[in-house]
Amino acid sequence: MNHPPKNKTNHWIIPIIAVVCILLILAINAVTLHAIRNKRQTVSVASDSSLPVADTAVRPVTPADLVSSTEPVESEPVVSEADLIYPTIPYYIEVDKTHQIVTVYTTSASGRYDKVVRQMLCSTAQDPNKFPDGYWKLKEDRCTAKNIWRKMKSHGKDLYAQYATQITGDFLFHSVPYTAKKKTSLDTKRYSKLGTADSGGCIRLTVENAKWICENCVAGTTVRLITKKEDPALRELANTLKTSLVKPDGTGWDPTDPDAKNPNYHPQFTEPDPQPEGYPEAHFDEIKYSREIPYVS
């Protein structure tokens, strides 16, 4: 019995269908995997706070931003760089009763207050024991209306002074006295005695220097009064500061007073003061502060 010949075409159908099915499965898996990866990346961007995110809100720059950021800040800071470097005390003041020099220091790379900012001629108390040696902290902050003119007594007389800043009790930094509350009434005799121990107890300065302390030295600034050994270099400095002072003329103005009405204006300091370097104070913890002197008048 003869059988009909087999169809060769039917022999390849099954393998072809199998290959097509496999390719279809692989394509579906690839599309699914790509979708899963895209979803994960979207979630990661949304949850990663380190990536830049558009923020249309205007936010002021805070001190923390400026201190910790390593990138330049584009926005205008709300506080100055000096305020950030010195959140508390930028200066330290030493009153040398021997040579009649007030020296203001700020911190240097050493981390200590040993960088000279300004040296000023002064007049301390005639009786050196009236305001004894020791350490105190300024009681008043930068200049307010009450600091600019202050009534006081000196040698039993009512006098006035400009730019007074309290150290302790009745003892202040202030200008040379005036006989009245007006800038044309400078006591020229007392002005001529700057560089000698001539005051009733306070630390007298020119208007220029009293104003500088009043405007730059905050409450809490350490002030040291010290009787030093005689030092030729410091004596020469005192003489130089004395000879550089312009004498008052007949108008009654302090020559260093920067008031625009001053007809005899001659500032002693024309160069900018050295700037603080921004190193933290290191030695104030070592200081034993003196007992406060009671305020009497």
Secondary structure by P-SEA (a helix, b strand, c coil): cccccccccccaaaaaaaaaaaaaaaaaaaaaaaaaaaaaaaaaaaacccccccccccccccaaaaacccccccccccccaaaaacccccbbbbbbcccbbbbbbbbcccccccccccccccccccccccccccccccccccccccccbbbbbcccccccccccccccccbbbbccccccccccccaaaaaaacccccccccbbbcaaaaaaaacccccccbbbbbbccccaaaaaaaaaaaaaccccccccccccccccccccccccccccccccccccccccccccccccccccc
